[in-house]
């Protein structure tokens, strides 16, 4: 993990971390609700806000440095190998061998050109975290987005509480300059994170990845399905339960074969 911090994504992660703490410092130093609570000796809200920001940073690094589900070998372990052997090969599309890393790709896996590895249940490569989002870190990516959104919305409220009126526009901009800049940055990031979280929750609820949603017509196991058909969809409740609560590796070929009995 220590080596990963000094690869290509170090600058992105450092920028995110510095920006987060600079904004937090601005909110604590200006005449916002946080500062007023400190001056009155009411430290609960400032402490909770600080802990929420710290949690968002920790989750950011956890998702950024986590193995998203890289495929390292062709071998399939234990029970999964036994389960796959029970699947009639005529019912599932033939597994591909990656043209880049020459490994056999399980269903829903894809080679990432940036990471230069194949990733299980590939969703997308996120430049924000400079890592792929895949089978092993996708749920934590969504948890991070939720915590980040809460921190941003709270920061937005705190920023608005610190903007004070002035006699002239020039004086108003001079007095509130840092808070106005913070308001712009936090506002933009809030909208981006809200959009990302909404899109990912929708896709999770139908058991579809971003890659499958955007490139359906080019994916071998989906291009012959109708637009309304998703062989991995088990209903909203089951999809959400499987996504957030089931941590074991899923043999998607078996689910595909069970839900598409007429596939060839």
N, C-alpha and C positions, 0 to 999 in steps of 0.2 A: 504494500500500500504506500509506503514511503517513496518508492521509486516512481509510482504513478503520479505523485504530486509534482514531479519535476519534468514531466513530459510536455507535450504541446499545450495541454489545457491549463498549465500553471498560471499563465497570464489572465485567462478568463476567470479562473477561480479567485485569484488575488484581487482582480478588479471588482468582482461581485462582493467579496468580503469587505474590502476597503469602503466601497460605496455604502454598504449596509451600515457599517459602524459610523461613518461620517454623518449619514442622515440621522442615525440614532443620537449622536452627540449634539447635532443641531437642535433636535427636539428637546433635549435635556437642558441646553444652555439658554435657549430663548424663552420668552415669557409665555409659555404654553401651559396647558393643564398639568403636565408633568412637573414643571418648575414650581407652579403654585402649590401642588401637593407636597413637594419637598420642603418648601418654605413654611408650610403649615404643620410639618412633622408627620404628614400622612404618607407613609412610604409604601403602602401595599400596592397601589396602582403602578407607581414607577417600577417597583420590583417585578410585578407580573409582566409588565411590558418588556422589561429587560430580559426576563426569562423566556418570553415568547420569541423575541428576536434571536436570542442565543440558540433556542431550539431550532429555529428556521435555518440558522447557519450550520448547525450540526447535521441536520437532515440533508442540507444541500451537499455537504462534503460526503456524507454516507452514500447518497445516491450517485454522486459524481465519481467516487472511487470504487464503488461496488462492481463486482463481476455481473454483467447483465445477463449472463447465460452463454458465454463463449463456448463453442464446440471445439474441443482440443484434440479428440481422437475419433476414430470410427467405431470404437467399442461401445456397446450398450450394456449396462450393468444389470445383473441379477434378474429381478422380477420383471423389469421392463422388457428385457430380451425375451423372456418367456411369453409375456403378453403379446409382443409383436409377432412371435412365431405362430400365434393362434389366429392371426388376421389373414383371411384369404387374400392373396396378392392381387387377384382379379378385381377386388372391390376397391382398391385404392390406387391412385396414380403412382407410377413408378418413382421411387425416390431419386432425386438428382444428386450428382456429384459436383461439388462446387468447382467452377472453372478457375478459381483464384487460389484457394488453399487446398484443393483436391480432396476435401473431406466430404463424406456423404451427409447430405442435409436432411434432418428429420423434417416432417411436415411443419409448416409455418416458420421455418428458419430461413434466414437470408444472410448473404454476405454483405458486410458493411464496408464500403470503400474507404471510409475515414479510419475506422479502427483496424481494417485489414484482417478481419476475422468473421466467421459465421456466428450468428447469434440465434439462440432458440427463441421461438415466438417473438420474432423481431417486430418492434413497433416503429421506431424511428431513431435516427441519430440526432441528439439534441445538442446544438452548439452552445446553449446556455450552460449546460453541465459538462460539455465536452466529453460525452460518453453516450453509448447506446442505451436505449430503453428497451429492455427485453424481459424474458420470462422471470428472471431472478430479482430485478429491481423495479419492475413496473408498478407494483402496489406501493412501494416506498416512494416512488416518484409522485404518485397521486397524493399520498399523505403529506409529502413535502409541499406540493402545490396548495393543499388546503391550509396548512400552517402558515405558509408564506402569504396567502391571501388574507388570513385573519390579521397577521402582523401589518400588512400594507393598509388594510382598511382602518385599523386602529391608528396607525401612523397618519393616515389622511385626516382623521378626526382631530388628532392632537395638533397637526399642522394648522388646520382651520381655526382652532381655539387660540392660536398665538398671533394671528394676523390682527393688528391694531389699526384703528382709523388715524388719519392725519389731516392737516389743514389743506395741503396741496398734494397733487399727484406725484410731483417730484419727491417730496418728503416721504410720501407713502411708500414709493418704490424703494427709497433709500433705507427706510426703517424695516421694511418687510422683505428685502431682497432675498436673503437666504431662505426664508420660509416660502416665498413664492417659487424659487427654484426647486425646493424640496417638494412643494405641492405638485409641480409639473412632473417631476421624476416619479414620485409615488403614484400620481394619478395614472400615468401611462402604464407603469408596471402593474397596477391594480387591474386595469382593463385587460392587459395581456394575460395575466395569470387567471383571471376569471374566465376568459375565453378558452384558455388551455384546459382548465379544470372541467368546464362544462363539456367540451368536446371529448375529453378522455372518459369522463363518467358515462357519457352516452355510448361511446364505443365499447366500454367494458360491459355495459348493461345488455348489449347485443352480442357480446363475445366476438368482437372484431378488432383487429389492430389498425393503426393508422396506415401502415403499408398496404394491408388488404383492402382497406376502404378506398385508398387513392389509386391502387394499381390492380384492381380486381380483374380487369380484362386481360392482364398479362400473366396472371398467376395460374399455373397448370391445374391446381386442384379447385379453382373457383371459376375459371373462364367458361366452363360448360354449365355452370349453375345459373339459374335465372337471377335477375336483379334482386328479387325479394327473398331468395333462398340463401341461408347461411347454415352449412352443415355442422357448425360448432355451437349454434345458439340453442340453449336449453331453457330459455325463459329468464326474465329479468332477475328473479330472486335467486335461482340456481346459479346464474352467471356471476352475480355479485358475490354469492357465498364462495363459489369456487375460486374466484379471483383474489378475494381478501383473506380467505380462511384456509385454503388448501395450498400447502407449501411444497408438496412433492412434485417431481417432474411428471408431466402429463404426456401420455402416448396419444397424440392427436390422430394418428392413423386409425386407431381403434374406434375413436369417437366418430371419425369421418365415415368409416366403414359401416358403423351401426346406423348412422343417420342418413346415409345415401346408399341404400341397398341396391339401387339400379346403376350405380356408377361403374365405369369400366376403366 
